[in-house]
Amino acid sequence: MSDFFQDDLFAGIMSRKEVEEFLKVNDLHNIVLISILNPVPVEKVYEELKKEIESGKEKIEVFFVKNGKVKNKIVPLNEAKEFLNSKSYLLQTEDYNYFPIKEELKSGLKDFLEIRFWDIEGKVRDYHPIDKDSVKKILEFVKKHKRSFKLRNTKLLIHCSAGVSRSAAVGMAMRCIIDYDGDVSKMKNCEILTHPRYKPNMFVFKSIIKYYKDLNEN
């Protein structure tokens, strides 16, 4: 994909592969990066599922991707084997988004934040969605640069693995907070929400906005 969204606030909302290319060729002095990484190495989750399949259990819980969203369901053993070998299987070993972006690529940035959470909306197996600690880090980062964002002196660059769901959700939340002070009613025509590429994880969006409002009310 190369059709990522850009405007006067966003340098881009994109995949891990795209962001690394972007960092190599662009002037980064007025750009801050939110880097959304996977919480554990993909190989670990892959091996856990593989062991369950090898154990011969009749029913196995698997991750899979449907319409850009991470889902889970209990399937028969033979179907689990198909998921394991499928190109659409979420946790393929070539996914390297557990590892941080190399320091030399980030060195020209004005600032950056690394956070880790899965693209899920509830607990799946032993894995959890975005938590309060990650939300807090995002909001502290936004607060640090909010004036510069509002003046459009600083641009946001956001990535996750595919640049479709987690990064889009965080981008939507940033738009809502920076431009509308958390007023969700003004987000109906948000360009990220209507963009054909993105399928924002709404649990992530709502979690960030809820915590932002809670902080402002206290």
Residue pairs with C-beta under 8 A, 6 or more apart in sequence:
1 14
1 15
1 18
1 162
1 163
1 164
1 197
2 18
3 196
3 197
4 12
4 13
4 14
4 15
4 18
4 163
4 197
5 12
5 13
5 171
5 191
5 192
5 195
5 197
5 198
6 12
7 191
8 152
8 155
9 149
9 152
9 155
9 156
9 174
9 175
9 178
9 179
10 155
10 156
10 157
10 158
10 171
11 22
11 26
11 31
11 155
11 156
11 157
12 18
12 19
12 22
12 157
12 158
13 158
13 159
13 163
13 167
13 168
13 171
13 192
13 198
14 22
14 157
14 158
14 159
14 163
14 167
15 159
15 160
15 161
15 162
15 163
15 164
16 96
16 97
16 101
16 159
16 160
16 161
16 163
18 159
18 163
19 33
19 35
19 101
19 157
19 159
19 163
20 101
20 105
22 157
23 33
23 101
23 105
23 106
23 108
23 109
24 105
27 108
28 108
28 109
28 110
29 108
29 110
30 110
30 153
30 154
30 155
31 109
31 110
31 154
31 155
31 156
31 157
32 109
32 110
32 111
32 112
32 113
32 141
32 145
32 154
32 155
32 156
32 157
33 101
33 106
33 109
33 111
33 112
33 113
33 157
33 158
33 159
34 112
34 113
34 115
34 138
34 141
34 156
34 157
34 158
34 159
34 167
34 170
35 100
35 101
35 112
35 113
35 114
35 115
35 159
36 115
36 116
36 117
36 158
36 159
36 160
36 161
36 166
36 167
36 170
37 97
37 98
37 99
37 100
37 114
37 115
37 116
38 95
38 97
38 98
38 116
38 118
38 161
39 98
39 116
39 117
39 118
39 127
40 98
40 127
41 98
42 91
42 92
42 93
42 95
42 96
42 97
42 98
43 93
45 63
45 91
45 127
46 84
46 91
46 92
46 93
48 125
49 60
49 62
49 80
49 84
49 91
50 84
52 60
52 80
53 60
53 77
53 80
53 81
53 84
56 77
57 77
58 76
58 77
59 74
59 75
59 76
59 77
60 74
60 75
60 76
60 77
60 80
61 72
61 73
61 74
61 75
61 124
61 125
62 72
62 73
62 75
62 79
62 80
62 83
62 84
62 89
63 70
63 71
63 72
63 89
63 90
63 91
63 124
63 125
64 70
64 71
64 72
64 73
64 83
64 86
64 88
64 89
64 90
65 71
65 88
65 89
65 90
67 199
68 162
68 164
68 165
68 199
69 119
69 165
69 199
69 201
70 90
70 118
70 119
70 120
70 124
70 165
72 120
72 124
72 125
75 83
83 89
95 161
97 160
97 161
100 114
106 112
109 157
110 154
111 141
111 144
111 145
113 137
113 138
113 141
115 134
115 137
115 138
116 134
117 128
117 129
117 130
117 131
117 134
117 166
117 204
118 124
118 127
118 128
118 129
119 160
119 161
119 165
119 166
119 201
120 127
120 128
120 129
120 201
120 203
121 129
121 201
121 202
121 203
122 129
122 203
123 129
129 201
129 203
129 204
129 207
130 203
130 204
130 207
130 208
132 211
135 207
135 208
135 211
136 211
138 170
138 173
138 208
139 177
139 208
139 211
139 212
139 215
142 149
142 174
142 177
142 178
145 154
146 177
146 178
148 154
149 156
149 174
149 178
150 178
150 179
156 171
156 174
158 167
158 170
158 171
158 174
159 167
160 166
160 167
163 197
164 197
164 198
164 199
165 198
165 199
165 200
165 201
166 201
166 204
168 192
168 195
168 198
168 199
168 200
168 201
169 200
169 201
169 202
169 203
169 204
169 205
169 208
170 204
170 205
170 208
171 192
171 200
172 187
172 190
172 192
172 193
172 200
172 205
173 204
173 205
173 208
173 209
173 212
175 187
175 190
175 192
176 182
176 183
176 184
176 186
176 187
176 190
176 205
176 209
177 208
177 209
177 212
179 186
180 186
180 187
182 209
182 212
182 213
182 216
184 209
187 193
192 198
192 200
193 200
